Amino acid sequence: MLQSKLMSSTDGHLSIAGDETPMGATRPAVVIPTYNEAENIGRLVQRILDVVPNMQVIVVDDNSPDGTGILADALAAEDERVHVVHRPGKLGLGTAYVAGFREAFSLNADPICTMDADFSHDPSYLPALLEKAQVYDVSIGSRYVPGGGTKHWGLKRRVLSRGANWVARTLLGLEAHDCTAGFRAYRRHVLEAVHPETVRADGYSYLVEILYRCQFLGFSIGEVPIIFVDRLRGNSKISQKEILKAAFTVGRLFIRRLLRLSPVSRATRVGPRPS
């Protein structure tokens, strides 16, 4: 079983292992949180590596009862580009991202991507996302820019998603069109600045809060159009509880915005990265 190289500094922030590696030698990584994705994980990892051969794939598994973690270990044993972080149980999407970011830092990865494990995010979009990350600090695979969209969604889900994005953009002043997208590429210096391990939100609302931090700190954000395809295998993780948590997160951040309070209590404001 692969041992995860989780690193943290004495103040609890993410730390970086292997900083001696020249910047030109860095490789991108993609963090994939999993829970009961045995039907998808093998095909997904292979597809990612076919599309981006130098990608480092980090599977963060929450002790899936269906054996997803065991399958991921087998993939890692066969290919040095695959890494597995095992967690004792279903601890939430936000903390899964943090665990994956720590592993990516220990691998000296840059940029660091995130994506779903169920093929809702087509790996064929990864090259465009990584190319956008050469220009922007954060790049988003967006459903809501020209050329983007969804497939196999019912009316209720389309209305819910559009409504959630409109509320987040309006109340928080977010400039991105797709604020809840989990298909992203972050430059490493962005994650160093926003301290993702201190984000209060969990679940899918984590995505809104970390994006809000990125914009507040002045990082540039670009979007790549994608077609989001609803999963064909396995079960969706979105629940009524997740929706309520997202509403609470937006409300909490809106109050902080009204009070002009920083959402990043342990970081200082920075300007955009020089081009």
Secondary structure, DSSP 8 states (H G I E B T S, - for coil): -------B-TTSSB--S-TTS-GGG---EEEEEESS-TTTHHHHHHHHHHH-TT-EEEEEE---TTSHHHHHHHHHHH-TTEEEEE-SS---HHHHHHHHHHHHHHTT-SSEEE--SSSSS-GGGHHHHHHHTTT-SEEEEESSSTT-EEES--HHHHHHHHHHHHHHHHHH----S-TT---EEE-HHHHHHH-GGG----TTHHHHHHHHHHHHTT--EEEEE-EEE--SSS-----HHHHHHHHHHHHHHHHHHHTT--S-TTS--------
